[in-house]
Amino acid sequence: MENDTLAHTGVIGMHWGHKKASGWSPKDNTAAKQQVAKSGKKIAKPFVKPEKKTSTTSTGPRLTDAQLKSRINRIEMEQKYATLTKKKISPGRKMVTDILTNAFKTTATTYLTKMMGKNVEKLMNGKAPDAPVPP
C-alpha cells in the first residue's frame, strides 16, 4: 500500500536530530542534564520570551542644546519645503471645483429653507413636523 501524504510528526520548533529528554520540565531539568551527560548531544529547550525592560521614569532621550536646535531646524526646513513644493492646481480644475461647491451649497440651502418653512407652518398649526426627505 502506497502512502502519498507527507505529515509532520515531530514537535514544531524542534531541530532535527535533537531529542527531547523524557521527564524534562522547565522547573526541574535534572533528567535532561543526565541524558545530555550520557549521550553527549544537545537538547532543544523551549523558547522563553525575554521580559521587556521598560523604564517608567524615562521621558525620552536627553538631548544637548545643539542636538535639540539641529532637530528643530530640520523640522522647520522640512515644513518650509513642503509649502514650497505644493502641487499647483490648474485653473480649469479650480473653476470646476468652485462651480460644483457653489451649486451644492445653493441646492442644500434651498432645500433646507423649504423644509424648515413647511415644518414651522405645521408647528404653528399644532401638527408634528415631517422628517427631512429629499424631493
C-alpha positions as CSV (number, residue, x, y, z in Angstrom):
1,M,0.0,0.0,0.0
2,E,1.5,3.3,-1.0
3,N,1.0,6.5,1.0
4,D,1.5,9.7,-0.9
5,T,0.9,12.1,2.0
6,L,3.6,13.9,3.9
7,A,2.9,14.5,7.5
8,H,4.9,16.2,10.2
9,T,5.0,14.0,13.3
10,G,7.7,15.9,15.3
11,V,7.4,18.7,17.7
12,I,7.1,22.1,16.0
13,G,10.1,24.2,16.6
14,M,12.4,21.2,17.4
15,H,15.6,20.9,15.5
16,W,16.2,17.7,13.6
17,G,18.4,15.2,15.4
18,H,17.7,16.8,18.8
19,K,15.7,14.6,21.1
20,K,13.7,15.9,24.0
21,A,14.5,14.2,27.2
22,S,11.7,12.4,28.9
23,G,10.7,13.9,32.2
24,W,12.1,17.3,31.1
25,S,10.3,20.3,32.6
26,P,11.2,24.0,32.7
27,K,11.3,23.9,36.5
28,D,13.4,20.8,37.1
29,N,15.7,19.8,34.2
30,T,17.9,17.4,36.1
31,A,16.6,14.5,33.9
32,A,17.6,16.5,30.8
33,K,21.1,17.2,32.2
34,Q,21.6,13.5,33.0
35,Q,20.6,12.5,29.5
36,V,22.9,15.1,28.0
37,A,25.7,13.7,30.1
38,K,25.0,10.2,28.8
39,S,24.5,11.0,25.2
40,G,26.7,14.0,24.7
41,K,24.1,15.6,22.5
42,K,22.5,19.0,22.9
43,I,18.8,19.1,23.8
44,A,16.5,21.8,22.5
45,K,15.0,23.9,25.2
46,P,11.7,25.7,24.9
47,F,11.9,29.3,23.9
48,V,11.2,31.7,26.8
49,K,10.3,35.1,25.7
50,P,12.5,37.7,27.5
51,E,10.7,40.3,29.6
52,K,10.7,43.8,28.2
53,K,12.6,46.2,30.3
54,T,10.6,49.4,30.4
55,S,11.5,52.4,32.4
56,T,8.6,54.3,33.8
57,T,10.6,57.3,34.7
58,S,12.2,57.9,31.3
59,T,10.7,60.8,29.3
60,G,12.8,60.1,26.2
61,P,16.4,60.6,25.2
62,R,18.2,63.6,26.8
63,L,19.4,66.0,24.1
64,T,22.1,68.6,24.3
65,D,21.1,72.2,23.3
66,A,23.0,71.8,20.0
67,Q,21.2,68.5,19.2
68,L,17.8,70.0,20.0
69,K,18.4,73.1,17.9
70,S,19.5,70.9,14.9
71,R,16.4,68.8,15.2
72,I,14.1,71.8,15.4
73,N,15.9,73.4,12.5
74,R,15.5,70.3,10.4
75,I,11.7,70.1,11.2
76,E,11.2,73.7,10.3
77,M,13.1,73.3,7.0
78,E,11.0,70.3,6.1
79,Q,7.8,72.2,6.7
80,K,9.0,75.1,4.6
81,Y,10.0,72.7,1.8
82,A,6.5,71.1,1.9
83,T,4.8,74.5,1.5
84,L,7.1,75.5,-1.4
85,T,6.6,72.3,-3.3
86,K,2.8,72.1,-3.1
87,K,1.2,70.8,-6.2
88,K,-0.3,73.6,-8.3
89,I,-4.0,73.2,-9.2
90,S,-4.8,74.0,-12.8
91,P,-7.1,77.0,-13.4
92,G,-9.7,74.7,-15.1
93,R,-9.8,72.3,-12.2
94,K,-10.1,75.1,-9.7
95,M,-13.0,76.6,-11.7
96,V,-14.9,73.3,-11.9
97,T,-14.4,72.7,-8.1
98,D,-15.7,76.2,-7.3
99,I,-18.8,75.8,-9.5
100,L,-19.7,72.4,-8.0
101,T,-19.1,73.6,-4.5
102,N,-21.3,76.7,-5.0
103,A,-24.0,74.6,-6.8
104,F,-24.1,72.2,-3.8
105,K,-24.3,75.0,-1.3
106,T,-27.2,76.7,-3.2
107,T,-29.1,73.4,-3.6
108,A,-28.7,72.5,0.1
109,T,-29.7,75.9,1.3
110,T,-32.8,76.0,-0.9
111,Y,-33.9,72.5,0.2
112,L,-33.4,73.2,3.9
113,T,-35.2,76.6,3.7
114,K,-38.2,74.9,2.0
115,M,-38.3,72.1,4.6
116,M,-37.9,74.4,7.6
117,G,-40.7,76.6,6.2
118,K,-43.1,73.7,5.9
119,N,-42.2,72.4,9.4
120,V,-42.6,75.8,11.0
121,E,-46.1,76.1,9.5
122,K,-47.0,72.6,10.8
123,L,-45.8,73.5,14.3
124,M,-47.8,76.8,14.2
125,N,-50.9,74.7,13.3
126,G,-50.2,72.2,16.1
127,K,-49.1,69.3,13.9
128,A,-46.0,67.2,14.1
129,P,-43.2,68.2,11.7
130,D,-42.0,66.0,8.9
131,A,-38.6,64.4,8.8
132,P,-36.5,65.9,6.1
133,V,-36.9,63.7,3.0
134,P,-35.3,64.5,-0.3
135,P,-37.8,65.6,-3.0
